[in-house]
């Protein structure tokens, strides 16, 4: 079994959803791909979010929660967090247990 984190991101005030998408997919994603021991990463853009709702949802898989925590304690992990906080108004992390109902 692997460890999965979901992160909900809401664009900065004054930014459009398109600006958020451009930053997230073209600037932030290349940083996130460098996280140590990241096994899988999926960035999901929300279609037509209303103001205040999340603009994106990232899914990050690691072997263990310890690997996740070590990744974010690394220099690249700190850069990923700093980049997020500089470009979003809201960031919420959740650790989940995935239950497949159809594969």
Protein Blocks (a to p, Z undefined) as FASTA:
>chain_A
ZZdddddddddehiafklmmmmmmmmmmmmmmmpghiabdcddddehiaehiafbdcddd
dfblklmmmmmmmmklmmmmmmmmmmccbdcddddddddfbZZ
